[in-house]
Amino acid sequence: MEIIPKETPKIPPWIDILFYVSVGLLIFVFISIFLISQAMNAAEKTSLELDNKITSENSKSAALKKEILTYKKKINDFSGVINGHMETSNVFGFIESLCHPRVWFTNFDLGARDGAVRLTGEAQSFQDLGQQMIIFKKESLIKKTNLGSVSMQKGGRVGFEISLTLDPSVFVFK
């Protein structure tokens, strides 16, 4: 045992500094771990929300795609119908454009499927009827012309019946 007290050895100041730096580093590590853990939880939550949103958007997208395909099919079906539609009213303007000024038609029969038109009418003279036939024969959209019957009417007029076969392009919907 020692009777004379000895001076306690002094701890160098760099050890105190090292101790406080180590404690500070340890606190910093724990805080960093806590913050990183919180950030990972938030990122995981956001990831789940985004996955749900993507799934929702994909189902909406699939529904919209299905609806678009339905409308596309309807449009294609309508296009097929409209392209196959025959516009029979075009024939009236077509015949009117070819009508001789002194010839008029009293009866008009149309067979749109085969393009057959039967016209019954009157002309002021045989010459007018002949000119009307020439007009019909020169028209490229008339495939066939046939003068069926001719008769004399009251007042010197000429009654007639003409059969025409029209090109299918006359009936095309415009």
Secondary structure, 3 states (H helix, E strand, C coil): CCCCCCCCCCCCHHHHHHHHHHHHHHHHHHHHHHHHHHHHHHHHHHHHHHHHHHHHHHHHHHHHHHHHHHHHHHHHHHHHHHHHCECCCHHHHHHHHHCCCCEEEEEEEEECCCCEEEEEEEECCHHHHHHHHHHHHHCCCEEEEEEEEEEECHHHCEEEEEEEEECHHHHECC
